[in-house]
């Protein structure tokens, strides 16, 4: 797991917290903001976007990651996730995270910005499916 400075952690949480206000959550009323840090030092934010057809809802974590990937970034160092009560990323988001870096630091924070959990994503998704399986 890459060491992330306290200042960088605070910056990520603050960006995720600021993004959270743009979440579109008319059904769950559970806004989530995320901010992903790339190896190049850039930060991309994201919010959850709900839909009346629930399966097409998109999580904030994946929005932030897909924005980074769409900008040409492939190596992701850390992600901050801010929710009302410190809810952790879902399994789908964890799988997307490990695709880009199993050592990615995941910071889970509440709306006040208090970091509740800090772990590499591989610890949040033991036994994850990796691209290595497709090479065999």
C-alpha positions as CSV (number, residue, x, y, z in Angstrom):
1,X,0.0,0.0,0.0
2,X,1.4,3.4,-1.0
3,X,1.9,5.9,1.7
4,X,-0.5,8.8,1.3
5,X,0.4,12.0,3.2
6,X,-2.1,13.4,5.7
7,X,-2.4,16.6,3.6
8,X,-3.3,14.5,0.5
9,X,-5.8,12.4,2.5
10,X,-7.5,15.7,3.7
11,X,-7.5,17.0,0.2
12,X,-9.1,13.9,-1.2
13,X,-11.8,13.8,1.5
14,X,-12.5,17.5,1.0
15,X,-12.9,17.1,-2.8
16,X,-15.2,14.1,-2.3
17,X,-17.2,16.0,0.3
18,X,-17.7,18.9,-2.0
19,X,-18.7,16.6,-4.9
20,X,-21.3,14.9,-2.7
21,X,-23.6,17.8,-3.0
22,X,-24.0,17.1,-6.7
23,X,-25.2,13.5,-6.3
24,X,-28.5,12.7,-7.9
25,X,-30.3,10.5,-5.3
26,X,-34.1,11.0,-5.6
27,X,-34.8,7.4,-4.5
28,X,-32.3,6.4,-1.8
29,X,-31.5,10.0,-0.5
30,X,-28.0,8.6,0.1
31,X,-25.6,11.0,-1.6
32,X,-22.0,9.8,-2.1
33,X,-19.0,11.7,-3.2
34,X,-15.7,10.3,-4.3
35,X,-12.3,11.5,-5.3
36,X,-9.6,9.4,-6.9
37,X,-5.9,10.2,-6.9
38,X,-3.8,9.0,-9.8
39,X,-0.1,8.1,-9.8
40,X,0.5,11.3,-11.9
41,X,-1.0,13.4,-9.0
42,X,-4.2,14.4,-10.6
43,X,-7.5,14.1,-8.8
44,X,-10.9,13.2,-10.3
45,X,-14.2,13.5,-8.5
46,X,-17.5,11.6,-8.9
47,X,-21.0,11.3,-7.5
48,X,-23.6,8.6,-7.5
49,X,-26.3,9.0,-10.1
50,X,-29.5,7.1,-9.5
51,X,-32.1,6.0,-12.0
52,X,-35.7,4.8,-11.7
53,X,-34.5,1.6,-13.4
54,X,-32.3,0.8,-10.4
55,X,-29.8,-1.5,-12.1
56,X,-28.5,1.3,-14.2
57,X,-27.6,3.5,-11.2
58,X,-23.9,4.4,-11.1
59,X,-21.9,4.7,-7.9
60,X,-19.7,7.7,-7.2
61,X,-16.5,5.6,-7.0
62,X,-16.9,4.2,-10.5
63,X,-17.8,7.7,-11.9
64,X,-14.5,9.1,-10.5
65,X,-12.5,6.1,-11.7
66,X,-14.1,6.2,-15.2
67,X,-13.4,10.0,-15.4
68,X,-9.7,9.3,-14.6
69,X,-9.5,6.4,-17.1
70,X,-11.2,8.5,-19.8
71,X,-8.5,11.1,-19.3
72,X,-5.8,8.5,-20.0
73,X,-5.0,7.6,-16.4
74,X,-4.4,3.9,-15.6
75,X,-2.5,3.8,-12.3
76,X,-4.7,4.9,-9.4
77,X,-3.1,5.5,-5.9
78,X,-6.0,6.3,-3.6
79,X,-9.7,7.0,-3.4
80,X,-11.8,8.8,-0.8
81,X,-15.5,8.0,-0.4
82,X,-17.8,10.3,1.6
83,X,-21.2,9.2,2.7
84,X,-23.7,10.3,5.4
85,X,-22.5,7.7,7.8
86,X,-19.3,6.3,6.5
87,X,-20.7,3.5,4.3
88,X,-18.1,1.5,2.5
89,X,-17.9,1.0,-1.3
90,X,-20.0,-1.8,-2.8
91,X,-18.6,-5.0,-4.3
92,X,-18.9,-3.7,-7.9
93,X,-16.8,-0.6,-7.0
94,X,-14.3,-2.7,-5.2
95,X,-13.8,-4.9,-8.2
96,X,-13.3,-1.9,-10.5
97,X,-10.8,-0.5,-8.0
98,X,-8.7,-3.7,-7.9
99,X,-8.6,-3.7,-11.7
100,X,-6.5,-0.6,-11.6
101,X,-4.5,-1.2,-8.5
102,X,-5.1,-3.8,-5.8
103,X,-2.9,-1.7,-3.5
104,X,-5.1,1.4,-4.0
105,X,-5.7,3.1,-0.6
106,X,-9.4,3.4,0.2
107,X,-10.4,6.2,2.6
108,X,-14.0,5.9,3.9
109,X,-15.2,9.1,5.5
110,X,-18.5,10.5,6.9
111,X,-20.0,13.8,6.0
112,X,-18.0,15.7,8.6
113,X,-14.8,14.5,6.8
114,X,-13.7,12.1,9.6
115,X,-11.9,9.1,8.1
116,X,-13.5,6.0,9.5
117,X,-11.6,3.4,7.5
118,X,-8.3,3.2,5.6
119,X,-7.2,0.0,3.8
120,X,-5.9,-1.2,0.5
121,X,-8.7,-2.3,-1.7
122,X,-7.4,-5.9,-1.8
123,X,-8.2,-6.2,1.9
124,X,-11.8,-5.0,1.2
125,X,-12.3,-7.6,-1.6
126,X,-10.4,-10.8,-0.6
127,X,-10.2,-13.4,-3.4
128,X,-10.9,-10.8,-6.1
129,X,-11.0,-11.7,-9.8
130,X,-7.9,-10.2,-11.5
131,X,-6.8,-9.8,-15.1
132,X,-4.2,-12.5,-14.4
133,X,-7.0,-15.1,-14.6
134,X,-7.7,-14.2,-18.2
135,X,-4.0,-14.9,-19.2
136,X,-4.2,-18.6,-18.2
